[in-house]
Amino acid sequence: MWSVQLSSIEPFVYSIFGLQYPLGQPTHEQKACQAKFDDLIANHASHIDRLLQDGCAVSKQGKTFIWLGYWKTRTEYLNWWTSDVVTDFWTQLSPYAGMWREIMMPSTTRTQYGTNQPKSSGLGHLGPPTSMGKRSGYWGCYRHRMSASQDDNFATHIEKDIVARRSPHDTHDELPIRAGRLFLANLPDNICFVVEGQDHSDVSDAENEFWFRNFDQSVERWMKDLLSADESSGILDSRLCYDPESGIFRESDLPALDYNKKVQLFYFKDLRHMETIGRRNKGHVDLRHRFMRAYGPGGEMSSGKVCLWVETTVLKGNEIECEYVGCLEGTGWMALAGRPVFPVEYRD
């Protein structure tokens, strides 16, 4: 297992920008907006995963184009974000633009990255790869990889019974657009942001057959369990995304998992909730054990090419800010806006 050596000089940045296509396909104006923003952000972030999400606020309505950006330092990101051309673009968005941003600037002492391949994926683009050593393969290893965990239990400040105002994932009801700008910052401490990624682009036919025989159905079941989990799970939001240019390796009733490269984004109330759902889900426990046995040292697929990675980050309240411009009701943190400890600001 591999990790990444991150700079400790200043926080790194996740910049997640999204552009909604409520009708499923982009209009002429939306295509122009996507192209213009892509020109603005390209070659500035250390790495960008350009992804598609089936759905905007719910999975059955529209699509969302997502730029998942990784920046080595807060300074690099802010120099770009406050530049005249980017400021002009963002401030001139239409009240019905359907564009949003979720920006995180966490300390490297509260994040971990793990992958089964030494090649760079996601957060791995922000530094050289390093061996995980003994801090892998056991429950609690994610927490132990975060040096700040020695002095901080990362406990949530969010009410136990808080529920997001979001329609069910399988609803077909048309959702309204909230015109104008909705801004959130100073969220509760210790929200846990999780990125999980899988890439089948380099697997051989033999490995692909092995994957289908041993893991594919279990992975799909685990993802469906996460999507259908109730509020006690601590999941505040989830997005199943994929690289539409990566090609598909299967066909199923969950198309977001059919692509060679796919990325899932989750927000949990805190790290404990993330750890708990992984431990209590029997299918996930079994899947994890079988994968480590097959792809670990001496395993049948120890030289396999499937690439899995996971990033786990604990955020303090002043390290995240979000803005939604003319988005569908229930998008992202809009679903919790105005609830206790989720103050909202409406901007012109």
C-alpha positions in Angstrom: 0.0 0.0 0.0 1.1 3.5 -0.8 0.5 7.0 0.6 1.7 10.4 -0.4 4.1 12.9 1.2 2.3 16.2 1.5 4.0 19.6 2.3 3.4 20.7 5.8 4.2 24.4 5.0 0.6 25.4 4.6 -2.8 23.7 3.9 -3.6 22.1 0.6 -6.9 22.7 -1.2 -9.7 20.6 -2.6 -11.7 22.8 -5.1 -14.9 21.2 -6.3 -16.8 23.1 -8.9 -20.0 21.8 -10.5 -22.2 22.9 -13.4 -25.7 21.4 -13.5 -27.5 20.2 -16.6 -31.1 19.8 -15.3 -32.3 18.6 -18.7 -29.6 15.9 -18.9 -27.8 17.4 -21.8 -26.1 20.9 -21.7 -27.7 23.7 -23.5 -25.6 26.0 -25.8 -25.2 28.4 -23.0 -24.1 25.7 -20.6 -21.6 24.3 -23.1 -20.1 27.8 -23.4 -20.0 28.2 -19.6 -18.2 24.9 -19.2 -15.7 25.6 -21.9 -14.9 29.1 -20.5 -14.4 27.8 -16.9 -12.3 24.9 -18.1 -10.0 27.4 -19.8 -9.8 29.4 -16.6 -8.9 26.5 -14.3 -6.8 24.3 -16.7 -3.0 24.3 -16.0 -3.5 26.0 -12.6 -4.4 23.3 -10.2 -1.9 20.5 -9.6 -4.4 18.0 -10.8 -8.0 18.1 -12.0 -10.4 15.1 -12.3 -13.1 16.1 -14.8 -16.1 14.0 -13.9 -19.8 13.6 -14.6 -22.5 12.9 -12.0 -25.8 11.4 -13.0 -28.1 13.8 -11.3 -28.0 17.3 -9.9 -29.6 17.2 -6.4 -31.0 13.7 -7.0 -29.9 10.9 -9.3 -32.9 10.8 -11.5 -32.9 14.5 -12.6 -30.2 15.9 -14.9 -26.5 15.6 -14.8 -23.6 17.6 -13.3 -20.2 18.2 -14.7 -17.6 18.4 -11.9 -14.1 19.7 -11.7 -12.4 18.0 -8.7 -9.3 20.1 -8.3 -6.2 19.4 -6.1 -3.9 22.3 -5.2 -0.6 21.9 -3.3 -1.0 25.0 -1.3 -3.7 27.5 -0.3 -1.6 30.3 -1.7 -1.6 28.7 -5.2 -5.4 28.4 -5.1 -6.1 31.9 -3.8 -3.8 33.4 -6.4 -5.9 31.8 -9.0 -9.3 32.4 -7.4 -8.7 36.1 -6.7 -7.3 36.8 -10.2 -9.3 39.3 -12.2 -10.4 36.9 -15.0 -11.7 34.3 -12.5 -13.4 37.0 -10.3 -15.1 38.5 -13.4 -16.3 35.1 -14.5 -17.8 34.1 -11.1 -19.4 37.4 -10.3 -21.0 37.7 -13.7 -22.8 34.3 -13.5 -26.5 34.4 -14.1 -28.9 34.0 -11.1 -29.9 30.7 -12.8 -26.4 29.6 -13.8 -26.6 26.2 -12.0 -23.0 26.4 -10.9 -21.6 25.7 -7.5 -18.4 25.4 -5.6 -17.3 23.6 -2.5 -13.8 24.6 -1.3 -11.8 22.9 1.4 -8.4 24.1 2.8 -7.5 21.4 5.4 -4.4 20.9 7.4 -2.2 18.0 6.1 -2.2 16.7 9.7 -5.9 15.8 9.3 -5.9 13.9 6.0 -4.8 10.5 4.8 -4.4 9.0 1.3 -4.0 5.3 0.5 -3.8 3.4 -2.7 -2.8 -0.1 -3.9 -0.7 1.3 -6.8 2.4 3.5 -6.7 1.1 5.7 -9.6 -0.5 9.0 -8.8 -4.3 9.3 -8.4 -6.2 12.1 -6.8 -4.4 13.4 -3.8 -1.4 11.4 -4.9 -0.6 14.2 -7.4 0.4 16.6 -4.6 3.6 14.9 -3.6 5.9 11.9 -4.0 4.6 8.4 -3.2 5.6 6.8 0.1 5.2 3.4 1.6 2.3 2.9 4.0 4.4 0.7 6.2 2.4 -1.0 8.9 -0.4 1.6 9.0 -2.7 -0.3 6.7 -5.0 -3.3 6.7 -6.7 -2.8 10.1 -9.7 -0.9 11.4 -8.6 2.5 12.6 -5.6 2.9 10.3 -7.1 5.9 8.6 -7.3 7.8 11.9 -3.8 6.7 12.9 -2.4 8.1 9.7 -3.5 11.6 10.7 -1.0 13.0 13.1 -3.5 15.4 14.7 -5.5 12.4 16.0 -3.1 12.2 18.9 -4.6 15.3 20.4 -8.1 15.5 18.8 -10.9 12.9 18.7 -12.5 14.6 15.7 -16.0 14.4 17.3 -19.0 15.9 15.5 -20.8 19.1 16.7 -23.8 18.3 14.5 -27.1 17.3 16.1 -27.7 13.5 16.2 -31.1 13.7 14.5 -30.4 16.4 11.9 -31.8 15.4 8.4 -31.0 17.1 5.1 -33.9 18.6 3.2 -33.3 16.5 0.1 -35.7 14.5 -2.1 -35.2 10.7 -2.2 -32.5 9.7 -4.7 -35.0 7.8 -6.9 -37.6 10.6 -7.1 -38.8 11.6 -10.6 -40.4 14.8 -9.4 -39.0 17.9 -11.0 -37.1 20.0 -8.5 -37.3 23.8 -8.5 -34.3 26.0 -9.1 -33.3 28.4 -6.3 -32.3 31.6 -8.1 -29.5 33.8 -6.9 -26.5 33.0 -4.6 -26.5 30.9 -1.5 -23.3 31.0 0.5 -22.2 28.9 3.5 -19.1 29.1 5.6 -18.0 28.3 9.2 -19.6 24.9 9.1 -19.4 22.6 12.2 -16.0 21.3 13.1 -14.9 17.8 12.2 -17.0 17.1 9.1 -15.3 14.2 7.3 -14.8 14.5 3.5 -14.1 11.2 1.7 -13.0 10.5 -1.8 -13.0 6.9 -3.1 -11.8 6.1 -6.6 -11.4 3.0 -8.8 -9.7 2.7 -12.1 -9.9 -0.4 -14.3 -8.3 1.2 -17.4 -5.1 -0.9 -17.2 -6.5 -4.3 -16.2 -5.9 -7.4 -18.4 -8.7 -9.6 -19.6 -7.7 -12.2 -17.1 -7.8 -9.7 -14.2 -11.1 -8.4 -15.4 -12.5 -11.9 -15.4 -11.1 -12.4 -11.8 -12.7 -9.1 -10.7 -16.1 -10.0 -12.0 -15.9 -13.4 -10.4 -14.8 -12.2 -7.0 -15.6 -8.5 -6.4 -17.9 -6.8 -8.8 -21.2 -7.6 -7.3 -19.9 -7.0 -3.8 -18.6 -3.5 -4.7 -21.9 -2.6 -6.3 -23.8 -3.8 -3.2 -21.6 -1.7 -1.0 -22.2 1.4 -3.0 -25.9 0.9 -3.0 -25.8 0.4 0.7 -24.1 3.8 1.1 -26.6 5.5 -1.2 -29.6 4.1 0.7 -28.2 4.6 4.2 -30.4 6.5 6.6 -29.5 9.5 8.7 -28.0 7.4 11.5 -25.2 6.6 9.1 -23.9 10.1 9.4 -23.8 10.6 5.6 -24.7 14.2 4.9 -24.2 14.1 1.1 -22.9 11.7 -1.5 -22.0 11.9 -5.2 -21.3 9.0 -7.5 -19.1 10.3 -10.4 -17.2 8.9 -13.3 -14.9 10.0 -16.1 -17.0 9.9 -19.2 -13.9 9.6 -21.4 -12.6 6.5 -19.7 -14.8 4.0 -21.4 -16.9 1.3 -19.8 -16.0 -2.2 -18.7 -19.5 -3.4 -17.8 -23.3 -2.6 -18.1 -25.5 -2.5 -15.1 -28.5 -0.7 -13.4 -26.0 1.6 -11.7 -24.2 3.3 -14.8 -21.9 5.5 -12.6 -20.0 2.3 -11.7 -19.8 1.0 -15.3 -17.0 3.3 -16.3 -13.3 2.3 -16.1 -12.6 5.3 -13.9 -15.1 6.4 -11.3 -14.9 8.6 -8.2 -17.3 8.8 -5.2 -17.5 11.8 -3.0 -19.0 11.7 0.5 -19.5 14.0 3.5 -19.9 12.4 6.9 -20.8 14.1 10.2 -17.4 13.0 11.4 -14.7 10.3 11.0 -16.3 8.0 13.6 -19.4 7.7 11.5 -17.3 6.9 8.4 -15.4 4.2 10.4 -18.6 2.8 11.9 -20.5 2.2 8.6 -17.4 0.4 7.2 -17.1 -1.9 10.2 -20.8 -2.7 10.6 -21.6 -3.5 7.0 -20.9 -7.2 6.8 -20.6 -7.1 3.0 -18.0 -4.4 3.2 -16.0 -6.2 5.9 -16.0 -9.4 3.7 -15.1 -7.4 0.6 -12.2 -5.6 2.3 -10.8 -8.9 3.6 -11.0 -10.7 0.3 -9.5 -7.8 -1.6 -6.5 -7.5 0.8 -5.9 -11.3 0.5 -6.1 -11.3 -3.3 -4.2 -8.1 -4.1 -1.9 -8.0 -1.1 1.7 -9.5 -1.0 1.6 -13.1 -2.2 -2.0 -12.8 -3.3 -3.4 -14.3 -6.5 -3.6 -10.8 -8.0 -0.7 -9.1 -6.2 0.6 -7.9 -9.6 -2.9 -6.8 -10.8 -3.4 -3.4 -12.3 -6.8 -2.3 -10.9 -6.2 0.9 -9.0 -8.1 1.8 -5.9 -7.6 4.9 -3.7 -9.2 6.5 -0.7 -8.8 10.0 0.7 -10.1 10.9 4.1 -10.0 14.4 5.5 -11.3 15.9 8.7 -12.3 19.6 8.3 -12.5 22.4 10.8 -15.4 24.8 10.3 -13.3 27.6 9.0 -11.7 25.3 6.4 -14.7 24.9 4.1 -16.9 27.4 2.2 -19.6 26.7 -0.3 -21.6 28.7 -2.8 -24.5 27.7 -5.1 -25.6 30.0 -7.9 -29.0 29.2 -9.4 -28.9 25.5 -8.4 -31.6 22.9 -8.0 -33.1 22.7 -4.4 -31.3 20.2 -2.3 -27.9 20.5 -4.1 -25.0 19.8 -1.8 -25.0 21.8 1.4 -28.1 23.7 0.3 -30.0 20.7 1.8 -28.8 21.7 5.3 -28.7 25.5 4.8 -30.4 27.4 7.6 -30.5 24.4 10.0 -28.8 24.7 13.4 -25.0 25.1 13.0 -25.4 25.6 9.2 -25.8 29.4 8.9 -26.6 30.6 5.4 -26.0 33.9 3.6 -27.9 35.0 0.5 -26.0 37.3 -1.9 -27.0 39.4 -4.8 
